[in-house]
Amino acid sequence: MGSLSIWHWLIVLVVVLLVFGTKKLRNLGSDLGGAVKGFKEGMKEGTSEQVAGDTPAKTRTIDVEAKEKT
């Protein structure tokens, strides 16, 4: 009595499809997939910089020469 059967889940799925529609759910799924893909790529870039021994962009020093304006 406490657990939900497959029939309960099917009824919930039908109600969600009726409320939101298939197009909106498809867009939501593709947006979520794109966000997960971007997150994974960002994590790979972060680990590749650490493995290569590259210093983060915030701590890099730029050597410049200052000249006075005349």
PDB file of N, CA, C and O in Angstrom:
ATOM      1  N   MET A   1       0.817  -1.190   0.000  1.00  0.00           N
ATOM      2  CA  MET A   1       0.000   0.000   0.000  1.00  0.00           C
ATOM      3  C   MET A   1       0.868   1.265   0.000  1.00  0.00           C
ATOM      4  O   MET A   1       0.449   2.293  -0.532  1.00  0.00           O
ATOM      5  N   GLY A   2       2.076   1.205   0.590  1.00  0.00           N
ATOM      6  CA  GLY A   2       2.926   2.367   0.667  1.00  0.00           C
ATOM      7  C   GLY A   2       3.722   2.622  -0.606  1.00  0.00           C
ATOM      8  O   GLY A   2       4.116   3.759  -0.864  1.00  0.00           O
ATOM      9  N   SER A   3       3.963   1.593  -1.401  1.00  0.00           N
ATOM     10  CA  SER A   3       4.767   1.778  -2.608  1.00  0.00           C
ATOM     11  C   SER A   3       3.877   2.062  -3.816  1.00  0.00           C
ATOM     12  O   SER A   3       2.696   1.712  -3.833  1.00  0.00           O
ATOM     13  N   LEU A   4       4.459   2.693  -4.812  1.00  0.00           N
ATOM     14  CA  LEU A   4       3.703   3.016  -6.020  1.00  0.00           C
ATOM     15  C   LEU A   4       3.964   1.951  -7.082  1.00  0.00           C
ATOM     16  O   LEU A   4       5.108   1.560  -7.315  1.00  0.00           O
ATOM     17  N   SER A   5       2.916   1.498  -7.710  1.00  0.00           N
ATOM     18  CA  SER A   5       3.049   0.493  -8.756  1.00  0.00           C
ATOM     19  C   SER A   5       3.280   1.167 -10.102  1.00  0.00           C
ATOM     20  O   SER A   5       3.271   2.394 -10.205  1.00  0.00           O
ATOM     21  N   ILE A   6       3.483   0.359 -11.120  1.00  0.00           N
ATOM     22  CA  ILE A   6       3.699   0.887 -12.465  1.00  0.00           C
ATOM     23  C   ILE A   6       2.476   1.656 -12.949  1.00  0.00           C
ATOM     24  O   ILE A   6       2.618   2.614 -13.709  1.00  0.00           O
ATOM     25  N   TRP A   7       1.294   1.262 -12.532  1.00  0.00           N
ATOM     26  CA  TRP A   7       0.071   1.940 -12.958  1.00  0.00           C
ATOM     27  C   TRP A   7      -0.012   3.347 -12.382  1.00  0.00           C
ATOM     28  O   TRP A   7      -0.495   4.263 -13.048  1.00  0.00           O
ATOM     29  N   HIS A   8       0.452   3.523 -11.157  1.00  0.00           N
ATOM     30  CA  HIS A   8       0.474   4.858 -10.566  1.00  0.00           C
ATOM     31  C   HIS A   8       1.404   5.776 -11.364  1.00  0.00           C
ATOM     32  O   HIS A   8       1.061   6.925 -11.641  1.00  0.00           O
ATOM     33  N   TRP A   9       2.586   5.260 -11.730  1.00  0.00           N
ATOM     34  CA  TRP A   9       3.551   6.059 -12.482  1.00  0.00           C
ATOM     35  C   TRP A   9       3.031   6.395 -13.873  1.00  0.00           C
ATOM     36  O   TRP A   9       3.277   7.491 -14.377  1.00  0.00           O
ATOM     37  N   LEU A  10       2.312   5.458 -14.503  1.00  0.00           N
ATOM     38  CA  LEU A  10       1.738   5.735 -15.823  1.00  0.00           C
ATOM     39  C   LEU A  10       0.677   6.826 -15.750  1.00  0.00           C
ATOM     40  O   LEU A  10       0.598   7.671 -16.642  1.00  0.00           O
ATOM     41  N   ILE A  11      -0.132   6.816 -14.708  1.00  0.00           N
ATOM     42  CA  ILE A  11      -1.144   7.857 -14.539  1.00  0.00           C
ATOM     43  C   ILE A  11      -0.480   9.207 -14.314  1.00  0.00           C
ATOM     44  O   ILE A  11      -0.924  10.213 -14.868  1.00  0.00           O
ATOM     45  N   VAL A  12       0.573   9.244 -13.512  1.00  0.00           N
ATOM     46  CA  VAL A  12       1.309  10.496 -13.282  1.00  0.00           C
ATOM     47  C   VAL A  12       1.908  10.998 -14.594  1.00  0.00           C
ATOM     48  O   VAL A  12       1.855  12.194 -14.879  1.00  0.00           O
ATOM     49  N   LEU A  13       2.474  10.098 -15.392  1.00  0.00           N
ATOM     50  CA  LEU A  13       3.057  10.476 -16.679  1.00  0.00           C
ATOM     51  C   LEU A  13       2.009  11.055 -17.621  1.00  0.00           C
ATOM     52  O   LEU A  13       2.271  12.056 -18.288  1.00  0.00           O
ATOM     53  N   VAL A  14       0.834  10.449 -17.687  1.00  0.00           N
ATOM     54  CA  VAL A  14      -0.239  10.948 -18.545  1.00  0.00           C
ATOM     55  C   VAL A  14      -0.689  12.333 -18.091  1.00  0.00           C
ATOM     56  O   VAL A  14      -0.929  13.206 -18.925  1.00  0.00           O
ATOM     57  N   VAL A  15      -0.805  12.544 -16.791  1.00  0.00           N
ATOM     58  CA  VAL A  15      -1.224  13.853 -16.280  1.00  0.00           C
ATOM     59  C   VAL A  15      -0.175  14.915 -16.611  1.00  0.00           C
ATOM     60  O   VAL A  15      -0.527  16.028 -17.003  1.00  0.00           O
ATOM     61  N   VAL A  16       1.107  14.584 -16.457  1.00  0.00           N
ATOM     62  CA  VAL A  16       2.175  15.537 -16.777  1.00  0.00           C
ATOM     63  C   VAL A  16       2.149  15.868 -18.272  1.00  0.00           C
ATOM     64  O   VAL A  16       2.302  17.030 -18.648  1.00  0.00           O
ATOM     65  N   LEU A  17       1.959  14.871 -19.115  1.00  0.00           N
ATOM     66  CA  LEU A  17       1.879  15.116 -20.555  1.00  0.00           C
ATOM     67  C   LEU A  17       0.686  16.004 -20.906  1.00  0.00           C
ATOM     68  O   LEU A  17       0.794  16.866 -21.778  1.00  0.00           O
ATOM     69  N   LEU A  18      -0.436  15.807 -20.244  1.00  0.00           N
ATOM     70  CA  LEU A  18      -1.609  16.632 -20.512  1.00  0.00           C
ATOM     71  C   LEU A  18      -1.412  18.071 -20.037  1.00  0.00           C
ATOM     72  O   LEU A  18      -1.872  19.009 -20.687  1.00  0.00           O
ATOM     73  N   VAL A  19      -0.740  18.241 -18.923  1.00  0.00           N
ATOM     74  CA  VAL A  19      -0.558  19.584 -18.380  1.00  0.00           C
ATOM     75  C   VAL A  19       0.473  20.369 -19.178  1.00  0.00           C
ATOM     76  O   VAL A  19       0.219  21.513 -19.554  1.00  0.00           O
ATOM     77  N   PHE A  20       1.631  19.774 -19.443  1.00  0.00           N
ATOM     78  CA  PHE A  20       2.721  20.509 -20.072  1.00  0.00           C
ATOM     79  C   PHE A  20       2.768  20.349 -21.590  1.00  0.00           C
ATOM     80  O   PHE A  20       3.250  21.250 -22.277  1.00  0.00           O
ATOM     81  N   GLY A  21       2.299  19.266 -22.118  1.00  0.00           N
ATOM     82  CA  GLY A  21       2.373  19.033 -23.552  1.00  0.00           C
ATOM     83  C   GLY A  21       3.726  18.452 -23.934  1.00  0.00           C
ATOM     84  O   GLY A  21       4.717  18.646 -23.230  1.00  0.00           O
ATOM     85  N   THR A  22       3.758  17.738 -25.053  1.00  0.00           N
ATOM     86  CA  THR A  22       4.990  17.052 -25.449  1.00  0.00           C
ATOM     87  C   THR A  22       6.062  18.014 -25.941  1.00  0.00           C
ATOM     88  O   THR A  22       7.249  17.774 -25.720  1.00  0.00           O
ATOM     89  N   LYS A  23       5.670  19.091 -26.599  1.00  0.00           N
ATOM     90  CA  LYS A  23       6.665  20.025 -27.140  1.00  0.00           C
ATOM     91  C   LYS A  23       7.436  20.710 -26.018  1.00  0.00           C
ATOM     92  O   LYS A  23       8.659  20.829 -26.087  1.00  0.00           O
ATOM     93  N   LYS A  24       6.731  21.159 -24.989  1.00  0.00           N
ATOM     94  CA  LYS A  24       7.392  21.834 -23.871  1.00  0.00           C
ATOM     95  C   LYS A  24       8.313  20.870 -23.125  1.00  0.00           C
ATOM     96  O   LYS A  24       9.408  21.250 -22.712  1.00  0.00           O
ATOM     97  N   LEU A  25       7.867  19.614 -22.952  1.00  0.00           N
ATOM     98  CA  LEU A  25       8.706  18.624 -22.279  1.00  0.00           C
ATOM     99  C   LEU A  25       9.940  18.287 -23.117  1.00  0.00           C
ATOM    100  O   LEU A  25      11.019  18.069 -22.567  1.00  0.00           O
ATOM    101  N   ARG A  26       9.789  18.242 -24.444  1.00  0.00           N
ATOM    102  CA  ARG A  26      10.921  17.975 -25.318  1.00  0.00           C
ATOM    103  C   ARG A  26      11.942  19.113 -25.230  1.00  0.00           C
ATOM    104  O   ARG A  26      13.146  18.864 -25.177  1.00  0.00           O
ATOM    105  N   ASN A  27      11.463  20.354 -25.215  1.00  0.00           N
ATOM    106  CA  ASN A  27      12.363  21.504 -25.081  1.00  0.00           C
ATOM    107  C   ASN A  27      13.068  21.486 -23.729  1.00  0.00           C
ATOM    108  O   ASN A  27      14.259  21.785 -23.637  1.00  0.00           O
ATOM    109  N   LEU A  28      12.334  21.138 -22.693  1.00  0.00           N
ATOM    110  CA  LEU A  28      12.917  21.062 -21.361  1.00  0.00           C
ATOM    111  C   LEU A  28      14.007  20.004 -21.310  1.00  0.00           C
ATOM    112  O   LEU A  28      15.057  20.218 -20.704  1.00  0.00           O
ATOM    113  N   GLY A  29      13.761  18.861 -21.947  1.00  0.00           N
ATOM    114  CA  GLY A  29      14.753  17.790 -21.982  1.00  0.00           C
ATOM    115  C   GLY A  29      16.007  18.181 -22.740  1.00  0.00           C
ATOM    116  O   GLY A  29      17.118  17.866 -22.314  1.00  0.00           O
ATOM    117  N   SER A  30      15.834  18.870 -23.867  1.00  0.00           N
ATOM    118  CA  SER A  30      17.019  19.278 -24.637  1.00  0.00           C
ATOM    119  C   SER A  30      17.804  20.363 -23.908  1.00  0.00           C
ATOM    120  O   SER A  30      19.034  20.371 -23.960  1.00  0.00           O
ATOM    121  N   ASP A  31      17.116  21.278 -23.233  1.00  0.00           N
ATOM    122  CA  ASP A  31      17.809  22.300 -22.444  1.00  0.00           C
ATOM    123  C   ASP A  31      18.590  21.680 -21.297  1.00  0.00           C
ATOM    124  O   ASP A  31      19.723  22.072 -21.019  1.00  0.00           O
ATOM    125  N   LEU A  32      17.977  20.712 -20.639  1.00  0.00           N
ATOM    126  CA  LEU A  32      18.646  20.035 -19.532  1.00  0.00           C
ATOM    127  C   LEU A  32      19.858  19.251 -20.038  1.00  0.00           C
ATOM    128  O   LEU A  32      20.912  19.254 -19.402  1.00  0.00           O
ATOM    129  N   GLY A  33      19.707  18.581 -21.183  1.00  0.00           N
ATOM    130  CA  GLY A  33      20.824  17.841 -21.760  1.00  0.00           C
ATOM    131  C   GLY A  33      21.973  18.761 -22.158  1.00  0.00           C
ATOM    132  O   GLY A  33      23.138  18.418 -21.956  1.00  0.00           O
ATOM    133  N   GLY A  34      21.657  19.926 -22.723  1.00  0.00           N
ATOM    134  CA  GLY A  34      22.689  20.893 -23.089  1.00  0.00           C
ATOM    135  C   GLY A  34      23.419  21.430 -21.874  1.00  0.00           C
ATOM    136  O   GLY A  34      24.632  21.639 -21.910  1.00  0.00           O
ATOM    137  N   ALA A  35      22.676  21.653 -20.794  1.00  0.00           N
ATOM    138  CA  ALA A  35      23.303  22.145 -19.574  1.00  0.00           C
ATOM    139  C   ALA A  35      24.250  21.101 -18.983  1.00  0.00           C
ATOM    140  O   ALA A  35      25.343  21.439 -18.531  1.00  0.00           O
ATOM    141  N   VAL A  36      23.835  19.843 -18.987  1.00  0.00           N
ATOM    142  CA  VAL A  36      24.690  18.780 -18.463  1.00  0.00           C
ATOM    143  C   VAL A  36      25.938  18.625 -19.330  1.00  0.00           C
ATOM    144  O   VAL A  36      27.036  18.429 -18.809  1.00  0.00           O
ATOM    145  N   LYS A  37      25.772  18.711 -20.645  1.00  0.00           N
ATOM    146  CA  LYS A  37      26.909  18.598 -21.561  1.00  0.00           C
ATOM    147  C   LYS A  37      27.896  19.746 -21.338  1.00  0.00           C
ATOM    148  O   LYS A  37      29.106  19.521 -21.301  1.00  0.00           O
ATOM    149  N   GLY A  38      27.398  20.958 -21.191  1.00  0.00           N
ATOM    150  CA  GLY A  38      28.263  22.105 -20.915  1.00  0.00           C
ATOM    151  C   GLY A  38      28.993  21.975 -19.597  1.00  0.00           C
ATOM    152  O   GLY A  38      30.163  22.342 -19.490  1.00  0.00           O
ATOM    153  N   PHE A  39      28.306  21.452 -18.590  1.00  0.00           N
ATOM    154  CA  PHE A  39      28.928  21.250 -17.285  1.00  0.00           C
ATOM    155  C   PHE A  39      30.055  20.230 -17.384  1.00  0.00           C
ATOM    156  O   PHE A  39      31.126  20.433 -16.812  1.00  0.00           O
ATOM    157  N   LYS A  40      29.822  19.134 -18.104  1.00  0.00           N
ATOM    158  CA  LYS A  40      30.856  18.106 -18.255  1.00  0.00           C
ATOM    159  C   LYS A  40      32.070  18.653 -18.998  1.00  0.00           C
ATOM    160  O   LYS A  40      33.206  18.364 -18.623  1.00  0.00           O
ATOM    161  N   GLU A  41      31.840  19.443 -20.054  1.00  0.00           N
ATOM    162  CA  GLU A  41      32.958  20.039 -20.801  1.00  0.00           C
ATOM    163  C   GLU A  41      33.743  20.998 -19.916  1.00  0.00           C
ATOM    164  O   GLU A  41      34.971  21.036 -19.981  1.00  0.00           O
ATOM    165  N   GLY A  42      33.047  21.770 -19.093  1.00  0.00           N
ATOM    166  CA  GLY A  42      33.720  22.685 -18.179  1.00  0.00           C
ATOM    167  C   GLY A  42      34.560  21.945 -17.150  1.00  0.00           C
ATOM    168  O   GLY A  42      35.651  22.390 -16.793  1.00  0.00           O
ATOM    169  N   MET A  43      34.054  20.821 -16.678  1.00  0.00           N
ATOM    170  CA  MET A  43      34.820  20.017 -15.721  1.00  0.00           C
ATOM    171  C   MET A  43      36.054  19.421 -16.385  1.00  0.00           C
ATOM    172  O   MET A  43      37.112  19.347 -15.761  1.00  0.00           O
ATOM    173  N   LYS A  44      35.937  18.994 -17.641  1.00  0.00           N
ATOM    174  CA  LYS A  44      37.087  18.438 -18.354  1.00  0.00           C
ATOM    175  C   LYS A  44      38.149  19.509 -18.577  1.00  0.00           C
ATOM    176  O   LYS A  44      39.339  19.234 -18.423  1.00  0.00           O
ATOM    177  N   GLU A  45      37.739  20.732 -18.939  1.00  0.00           N
ATOM    178  CA  GLU A  45      38.693  21.821 -19.155  1.00  0.00           C
ATOM    179  C   GLU A  45      39.421  22.158 -17.859  1.00  0.00           C
ATOM    180  O   GLU A  45      40.625  22.414 -17.871  1.00  0.00           O
ATOM    181  N   GLY A  46      38.708  22.159 -16.760  1.00  0.00           N
ATOM    182  CA  GLY A  46      39.315  22.471 -15.470  1.00  0.00           C
ATOM    183  C   GLY A  46      40.332  21.423 -15.058  1.00  0.00           C
ATOM    184  O   GLY A  46      41.394  21.766 -14.539  1.00  0.00           O
ATOM    185  N   THR A  47      40.028  20.157 -15.278  1.00  0.00           N
ATOM    186  CA  THR A  47      40.962  19.099 -14.898  1.00  0.00           C
ATOM    187  C   THR A  47      42.134  19.025 -15.853  1.00  0.00           C
ATOM    188  O   THR A  47      43.235  18.670 -15.434  1.00  0.00           O
ATOM    189  N   SER A  48      41.939  19.349 -17.127  1.00  0.00           N
ATOM    190  CA  SER A  48      43.057  19.297 -18.071  1.00  0.00           C
ATOM    191  C   SER A  48      44.073  20.395 -17.767  1.00  0.00           C
ATOM    192  O   SER A  48      45.272  20.186 -17.951  1.00  0.00           O
ATOM    193  N   GLU A  49      43.619  21.559 -17.307  1.00  0.00           N
ATOM    194  CA  GLU A  49      44.547  22.623 -16.935  1.00  0.00           C
ATOM    195  C   GLU A  49      45.346  22.232 -15.702  1.00  0.00           C
ATOM    196  O   GLU A  49      46.540  22.521 -15.623  1.00  0.00           O
ATOM    197  N   GLN A  50      44.710  21.585 -14.747  1.00  0.00           N
ATOM    198  CA  GLN A  50      45.401  21.180 -13.536  1.00  0.00           C
ATOM    199  C   GLN A  50      46.396  20.071 -13.821  1.00  0.00           C
ATOM    200  O   GLN A  50      47.485  20.059 -13.248  1.00  0.00           O
ATOM    201  N   VAL A  51      46.048  19.148 -14.686  1.00  0.00           N
ATOM    202  CA  VAL A  51      46.938  18.037 -15.007  1.00  0.00           C
ATOM    203  C   VAL A  51      48.149  18.541 -15.784  1.00  0.00           C
ATOM    204  O   VAL A  51      49.266  18.077 -15.553  1.00  0.00           O
ATOM    205  N   ALA A  52      47.947  19.478 -16.693  1.00  0.00           N
ATOM    206  CA  ALA A  52      49.039  19.995 -17.511  1.00  0.00           C
ATOM    207  C   ALA A  52      49.979  20.888 -16.702  1.00  0.00           C
ATOM    208  O   ALA A  52      51.066  21.217 -17.179  1.00  0.00           O
ATOM    209  N   GLY A  53      49.595  21.279 -15.514  1.00  0.00           N
ATOM    210  CA  GLY A  53      50.431  22.140 -14.691  1.00  0.00           C
ATOM    211  C   GLY A  53      50.316  23.599 -15.074  1.00  0.00           C
ATOM    212  O   GLY A  53      51.119  24.418 -14.627  1.00  0.00           O
ATOM    213  N   ASP A  54      49.354  23.935 -15.877  1.00  0.00           N
ATOM    214  CA  ASP A  54      49.146  25.312 -16.297  1.00  0.00           C
ATOM    215  C   ASP A  54      48.573  26.106 -15.131  1.00  0.00           C
ATOM    216  O   ASP A  54      47.706  25.614 -14.409  1.00  0.00           O
ATOM    217  N   THR A  55      49.052  27.323 -14.947  1.00  0.00           N
ATOM    218  CA  THR A  55      48.533  28.151 -13.868  1.00  0.00           C
ATOM    219  C   THR A  55      47.214  28.763 -14.299  1.00  0.00           C
ATOM    220  O   THR A  55      47.035  29.056 -15.481  1.00  0.00           O
ATOM    221  N   PRO A  56      46.306  28.959 -13.394  1.00  0.00           N
ATOM    222  CA  PRO A  56      45.026  29.574 -13.743  1.00  0.00           C
ATOM    223  C   PRO A  56      45.231  30.996 -14.260  1.00  0.00           C
ATOM    224  O   PRO A  56      46.233  31.636 -13.942  1.00  0.00           O
ATOM    225  N   ALA A  57      44.294  31.480 -15.045  1.00  0.00           N
ATOM    226  CA  ALA A  57      44.395  32.802 -15.669  1.00  0.00           C
ATOM    227  C   ALA A  57      44.465  33.921 -14.630  1.00  0.00           C
ATOM    228  O   ALA A  57      45.027  34.979 -14.915  1.00  0.00           O
ATOM    229  N   LYS A  58      43.920  33.719 -13.453  1.00  0.00           N
ATOM    230  CA  LYS A  58      43.899  34.767 -12.440  1.00  0.00           C
ATOM    231  C   LYS A  58      45.284  35.022 -11.848  1.00  0.00           C
ATOM    232  O   LYS A  58      45.524  36.116 -11.337  1.00  0.00           O
ATOM    233  N   THR A  59      46.203  34.058 -11.898  1.00  0.00           N
ATOM    234  CA  THR A  59      47.498  34.226 -11.257  1.00  0.00           C
ATOM    235  C   THR A  59      48.627  34.467 -12.254  1.00  0.00           C
ATOM    236  O   THR A  59      49.787  34.564 -11.853  1.00  0.00           O
ATOM    237  N   ARG A  60      48.319  34.564 -13.518  1.00  0.00           N
ATOM    238  CA  ARG A  60      49.365  34.802 -14.515  1.00  0.00           C
ATOM    239  C   ARG A  60      49.846  36.245 -14.439  1.00  0.00           C
ATOM    240  O   ARG A  60      49.060  37.157 -14.180  1.00  0.00           O
ATOM    241  N   THR A  61      51.138  36.445 -14.665  1.00  0.00           N
ATOM    242  CA  THR A  61      51.728  37.774 -14.645  1.00  0.00           C
ATOM    243  C   THR A  61      52.002  38.217 -16.068  1.00  0.00           C
ATOM    244  O   THR A  61      52.529  37.451 -16.875  1.00  0.00           O
ATOM    245  N   ILE A  62      51.642  39.455 -16.375  1.00  0.00           N
ATOM    246  CA  ILE A  62      51.889  40.012 -17.700  1.00  0.00           C
ATOM    247  C   ILE A  62      52.972  41.066 -17.556  1.00  0.00           C
ATOM    248  O   ILE A  62      52.839  41.998 -16.762  1.00  0.00           O
ATOM    249  N   ASP A  63      54.047  40.919 -18.326  1.00  0.00           N
ATOM    250  CA  ASP A  63      55.164  41.848 -18.268  1.00  0.00           C
ATOM    251  C   ASP A  63      54.932  42.955 -19.297  1.00  0.00           C
ATOM    252  O   ASP A  63      54.855  42.682 -20.495  1.00  0.00           O
ATOM    253  N   VAL A  64      54.820  44.199 -18.834  1.00  0.00           N
ATOM    254  CA  VAL A  64      54.589  45.337 -19.727  1.00  0.00           C
ATOM    255  C   VAL A  64      55.550  46.465 -19.382  1.00  0.00           C
ATOM    256  O   VAL A  64      56.156  46.483 -18.311  1.00  0.00           O
ATOM    257  N   GLU A  65      55.674  47.382 -20.290  1.00  0.00           N
ATOM    258  CA  GLU A  65      56.511  48.537 -20.077  1.00  0.00           C
ATOM    259  C   GLU A  65      55.625  49.770 -20.109  1.00  0.00           C
ATOM    260  O   GLU A  65      54.892  49.971 -21.078  1.00  0.00           O
ATOM    261  N   ALA A  66      55.673  50.607 -19.066  1.00  0.00           N
ATOM    262  CA  ALA A  66      54.853  51.798 -18.991  1.00  0.00           C
ATOM    263  C   ALA A  66      55.641  52.998 -19.508  1.00  0.00           C
ATOM    264  O   ALA A  66      56.823  53.162 -19.207  1.00  0.00           O
ATOM    265  N   LYS A  67      54.973  53.815 -20.276  1.00  0.00           N
ATOM    266  CA  LYS A  67      55.598  55.043 -20.808  1.00  0.00           C
ATOM    267  C   LYS A  67      54.754  56.219 -20.369  1.00  0.00           C
ATOM    268  O   LYS A  67      53.531  56.127 -20.261  1.00  0.00           O
ATOM    269  N   GLU A  68      55.446  57.352 -20.112  1.00  0.00           N
ATOM    270  CA  GLU A  68      54.729  58.550 -19.720  1.00  0.00           C
ATOM    271  C   GLU A  68      54.181  59.239 -20.959  1.00  0.00           C
ATOM    272  O   GLU A  68      54.774  59.187 -22.036  1.00  0.00           O
ATOM    273  N   LYS A  69      53.044  59.881 -20.783  1.00  0.00           N
ATOM    274  CA  LYS A  69      52.397  60.610 -21.870  1.00  0.00           C
ATOM    275  C   LYS A  69      53.032  61.993 -21.972  1.00  0.00           C
ATOM    276  O   LYS A  69      53.196  62.676 -20.961  1.00  0.00           O
ATOM    277  N   THR A  70      53.383  62.402 -23.163  1.00  0.00           N
ATOM    278  CA  THR A  70      53.998  63.725 -23.317  1.00  0.00           C
ATOM    279  C   THR A  70      53.116  64.680 -24.046  1.00  0.00           C
ATOM    280  O   THR A  70      53.493  65.833 -24.254  1.00  0.00           O
TER     281      THR A  70
END
